[in-house]
């Protein structure tokens, strides 16, 4: 108890674990469960919370701990049961974090309408960048893409900084839109273009990162799958410059295969067989099974 009061929850949990739980008071059981949760000892914290609820079923802290730790255990049905009890108790002051946790429970159950409602309730209590980010994800899973993008842009405003990972998350929303079978063809292409624009922003921020040039190339390949316009060429040019000049990375072979194939087909489409052949040969040296490049090297 003294360690808990001194905010030394690691020591509090250690010593409570050595005690006879049957001899603990209601407040001490709460402290045991809380210190376990704060120290990431979720299995034990859940066990303690359940034990306490057997004696004190209306204790708000113990219901909350059972709710939170059931979520960690991915026992979503149990988490909802404890959450409903906790949130219905008269002495509870509901927090924004409670509704974030409830939103995660519903995300785990793939009940996205309920997840949206929970994250919205969290934001009503206190707007936070985390809640906005989670809400955007829930809207994406729900298939409400306009709301997902609007909410993510709101998150970026609240966060106050634009990071590469934020633009990548927006790109992921746009690629999800493009991959959705319900999205019309024109909207799919528009979504891919916007995803490419997000990766363009990232390559401006991180011009030496190969992965993002690769992703730009892939977006442009989706817009120009037959390589007739060469939309992916600037990105592949930069990617190969980085591959050939920098330290070798684990993904370099993937980058080379995709780039070599692109160049071979791109020059083939331009009827420049002399330029296409060396690229086809480079690809076949690492991937002999590629049928298109096999045909290119045989051409005169």
C-alpha positions in Angstrom: 0.0 0.0 0.0 2.9 2.4 0.8 4.6 1.7 -2.5 1.3 2.3 -4.3 0.9 5.6 -2.6 4.4 6.5 -3.6 3.6 5.7 -7.3 6.0 2.8 -7.3 3.5 0.4 -8.9 6.1 -2.2 -9.8 7.0 -2.6 -6.1 3.3 -2.4 -5.1 2.4 -5.2 -7.5 5.4 -7.3 -6.4 4.4 -7.2 -2.7 0.7 -7.5 -3.2 1.5 -10.7 -5.2 3.1 -12.1 -2.1 0.1 -11.4 0.1 -2.8 -13.6 0.9 -5.5 -12.0 -1.3 -8.2 -13.2 1.0 -6.8 -11.0 3.7 -6.8 -7.8 1.5 -9.3 -5.0 2.0 -11.5 -3.7 -0.9 -9.2 -0.8 -1.4 -6.1 -3.0 -1.3 -7.6 -5.3 -4.0 -8.2 -2.3 -6.1 -4.6 -1.2 -5.7 -3.4 -4.7 -6.6 -5.5 -4.8 -9.8 -4.5 -1.2 -10.7 -0.8 -1.8 -10.1 -0.9 -4.9 -12.2 -2.6 -3.1 -15.1 -0.1 -0.2 -14.9 2.8 -2.7 -14.9 1.4 -4.6 -17.9 0.7 -7.7 -15.7 -2.7 -7.9 -17.4 -3.5 -11.6 -16.8 -2.9 -11.3 -13.1 -4.7 -7.9 -12.9 -7.8 -9.5 -14.6 -7.7 -12.4 -12.1 -7.5 -10.0 -9.2 -10.3 -7.8 -10.6 -12.6 -10.8 -11.0 -11.8 -12.1 -7.5 -12.6 -8.6 -6.1 -15.9 -8.5 -8.1 -16.9 -11.7 -6.5 -16.9 -9.9 -3.2 -17.6 -6.3 -4.3 -19.7 -6.6 -7.6 -20.5 -2.9 -7.7 -17.0 -1.6 -7.2 -16.4 0.8 -10.2 -12.6 0.4 -10.2 -12.7 -3.4 -10.2 -15.3 -3.4 -13.0 -13.1 -0.9 -14.9 -10.0 -3.1 -14.4 -11.9 -6.2 -15.6 -13.1 -4.2 -18.6 -9.6 -3.0 -19.5 -7.7 -6.2 -18.9 -10.4 -8.3 -20.8 -9.7 -6.1 -23.8 -5.9 -6.8 -23.5 -6.8 -10.5 -23.3 -9.0 -10.1 -26.5 -12.0 -11.4 -24.5 -14.2 -8.8 -26.3 -17.5 -10.2 -25.0 -16.3 -10.2 -21.5 -14.9 -6.7 -21.9 -18.3 -5.4 -23.1 -20.1 -7.1 -20.2 -17.7 -5.4 -17.7 -17.8 -2.1 -19.6 -21.6 -2.0 -19.5 -21.6 -2.6 -15.8 -18.8 -0.1 -15.1 -20.4 2.7 -17.2 -23.8 2.1 -15.6 -22.6 2.6 -12.0 -23.8 5.8 -10.4 -20.4 6.7 -8.9 -18.6 6.6 -12.2 -17.2 9.7 -13.8 -16.8 8.6 -17.4 -13.6 9.5 -19.1 -12.5 10.0 -22.7 -10.1 7.1 -22.3 -13.0 4.8 -21.2 -14.7 5.3 -24.5 -11.4 4.9 -26.4 -11.0 1.5 -24.7 -14.7 0.6 -25.5 -14.0 1.6 -29.1 -11.1 -0.8 -29.3 -13.4 -3.6 -27.9 -15.9 -3.0 -30.7 -13.1 -2.8 -33.3 -12.0 -6.2 -32.0 -15.5 -7.5 -32.5 -15.6 -5.9 -36.0 -18.7 -3.9 -34.9 -17.6 -0.7 -36.6 -20.8 1.4 -36.1 -20.5 0.8 -32.3 -16.7 1.6 -32.5 -17.4 4.9 -34.3 -20.0 5.8 -31.7 -17.6 5.0 -28.9 -14.7 7.0 -30.4 -17.1 9.9 -31.0 -18.2 9.8 -27.4 -14.5 10.0 -26.4 -14.0 13.1 -28.5 -17.1 14.8 -27.1 -15.6 14.4 -23.6 -12.1 15.5 -24.7 -10.8 15.9 -28.3 -7.5 14.1 -28.7 -5.3 13.2 -31.6 -5.4 9.5 -30.6 -9.2 9.4 -30.6 -9.4 11.1 -33.9 -6.9 8.6 -35.4 -8.8 5.7 -34.1 -12.1 7.1 -35.3 -10.6 7.5 -38.8 -9.6 3.8 -38.8 -13.1 2.9 -37.6 -14.7 4.9 -40.5 -12.3 3.2 -42.9 -13.3 -0.3 -41.7 -16.9 0.7 -41.9 -16.4 1.8 -45.5 -17.3 5.5 -44.9 -14.2 6.7 -46.6 -15.1 10.4 -46.9 -15.5 10.5 -43.1 -12.3 8.6 -42.7 -10.3 11.1 -44.7 -12.0 14.1 -43.1 -11.3 12.7 -39.6 -7.7 11.9 -40.4 -7.1 15.4 -41.7 -8.7 16.7 -38.5 -6.3 14.5 -36.6 -3.3 16.0 -38.5 -4.5 19.5 -37.6 -4.8 18.6 -33.9 -1.5 16.8 -33.9 0.1 20.0 -35.4 2.7 18.2 -37.4 2.7 16.3 -40.6 4.8 13.2 -40.4 5.7 10.7 -43.1 3.7 8.1 -41.2 0.6 10.3 -41.4 0.8 10.7 -45.1 1.3 7.0 -45.4 -1.8 6.4 -43.3 -3.8 8.6 -45.7 -2.3 6.7 -48.6 -3.5 3.5 -47.0 -7.1 4.9 -46.8 -6.9 5.8 -50.5 -5.6 2.4 -51.5 -8.3 0.8 -49.4 -10.9 2.8 -51.4 -9.2 1.7 -54.7 -9.3 -2.0 -53.6 -12.9 -1.9 -52.6 -15.0 -3.8 -55.1 -17.9 -1.3 -54.6 -15.7 1.6 -55.8 -16.4 2.7 -59.3 -13.6 2.6 -61.8 -13.2 6.3 -62.1 -13.1 6.7 -58.3 -10.6 3.9 -58.1 -8.1 5.7 -60.4 -8.7 9.0 -58.5 -8.0 7.2 -55.2 -4.8 5.8 -56.6 -3.7 9.2 -57.8 -4.3 10.6 -54.4 -2.3 7.8 -52.8 0.5 8.6 -55.1 0.3 12.2 -54.1 0.7 11.2 -50.5 3.8 9.2 -51.3 5.1 12.2 -53.3 4.8 14.3 -50.1 6.7 11.6 -48.2 9.5 11.4 -50.8 9.9 15.1 -50.4 10.3 14.7 -46.7 12.4 11.5 -46.9 14.1 11.5 -50.3 16.7 8.8 -49.4 14.2 6.2 -48.3 13.9 3.5 -51.0 10.6 2.1 -49.8 8.6 5.3 -50.5 10.0 5.6 -54.1 9.0 2.0 -54.6 5.4 2.7 -53.3 5.2 5.7 -55.7 6.3 3.5 -58.5 3.6 0.9 -57.6 0.9 3.5 -57.5 1.9 4.7 -60.9 2.0 1.1 -62.2 -1.6 0.8 -61.2 -2.4 3.9 -63.2 -0.3 2.7 -66.2 -0.2 -1.1 -66.0 1.0 -1.6 -69.5 3.8 0.9 -69.1 2.8 2.8 -72.2 2.9 6.2 -70.6 5.9 5.5 -68.4 4.3 7.1 -65.3 6.4 5.0 -63.0 9.7 5.8 -64.7 10.8 8.8 -62.6 10.2 6.8 -59.4 12.0 3.8 -60.6 14.9 6.0 -61.8 15.3 7.4 -58.4 14.8 4.0 -56.7 17.5 2.4 -58.8 19.8 5.4 -58.1 19.4 4.7 -54.4 19.8 0.9 -54.8 23.0 1.3 -56.8 24.6 4.0 -54.7 23.6 3.2 -51.1 24.1 0.3 -48.7 22.3 -2.8 -49.7 19.0 -3.5 -47.9 16.9 -6.6 -47.5 14.3 -5.4 -50.1 16.8 -4.5 -52.8 16.2 -7.7 -54.8 12.4 -7.0 -54.8 13.1 -3.4 -56.0 15.4 -4.7 -58.7 13.0 -7.3 -60.0 10.1 -4.8 -60.3 12.3 -2.1 -61.8 14.0 -4.4 -64.4 10.7 -5.7 -65.5 9.2 -2.2 -65.8 12.2 -0.9 -67.9 12.1 -4.0 -70.2 8.3 -3.6 -70.9 8.5 0.2 -71.0 11.1 0.1 -73.8 9.4 -2.7 -75.5 6.2 -0.6 -75.7 8.3 2.2 -77.2 9.5 -0.4 -79.8 13.0 0.2 -78.6 14.0 -3.5 -78.4 17.7 -2.7 -78.1 17.1 -0.8 -74.9 14.5 -3.4 -73.6 16.8 -6.4 -74.0 19.5 -5.5 -71.4 16.8 -5.0 -68.8 15.0 -8.2 -69.7 18.4 -10.0 -69.3 19.0 -8.4 -65.9 15.6 -9.6 -64.7 16.1 -13.2 -66.1 19.4 -13.4 -64.3 17.5 -13.2 -61.0 14.1 -14.4 -62.1 14.4 -16.9 -65.0 10.7 -17.7 -65.0 9.4 -14.3 -66.3 7.6 -15.1 -69.5 7.5 -11.5 -70.9 11.2 -11.0 -70.6 11.9 -14.4 -72.1 10.1 -13.2 -75.2 11.9 -9.8 -75.3 15.3 -11.4 -75.2 14.4 -13.5 -78.2 13.4 -10.5 -80.3 15.5 -9.0 -83.1 
